[in-house]
Amino acid sequence: GARHAVLLGSHGLPRGATSGMGQDLADTISAAMTGIQAYSRATAQFVGDPDFQWRQTVIEFEHGWIFLIAAGDGAFLAASAAPDCDIDRFTARLADAVPSLAASGATGAGRSGDA
């Protein structure tokens, strides 16, 4: 059910993206996902969690899922999946992939194998 993924650095700029994703889309998604991640962190105060440490955000849309997973040092992985995706399995697989992606220092959105 995976569609695309973008690895974002702590500055919010893409460090890598799935093959076939152009630079324009990677830049647009990076801006949108950075805003969503900030929004998600801000809502912790709204729900009353003073010890909150952001790890992930999962959003369901009619047309699919968006996953944001912490990738260390302020970086995070944004991924999209089909509407019929098994979100528990997908989230676990993303979390398993993050350490190797972060360690590889992926760069250059749109190149095969970057994220």
Sequence and secondary structure as in RCSB ss.txt:
>XXXX:A:sequence
GARHAVLLGSHGLPRGATSGMGQDLADTISAAMTGIQAYSRATAQFVGDPDFQWRQTVIEFEHGWIFLIAAGDGA
FLAASAAPDCDIDRFTARLADAVPSLAASGATGAGRSGDA
>XXXX:A:secstr
 EEEEEEE TTS EEEE TT  HHHHHHHHHHHHHHHHHHHHHHHHHT TT    EEEEEETTEEEEEEE STT 
EEEEEE TT  HHHHHHHHHHHHHHHHHHT  STTSTT  
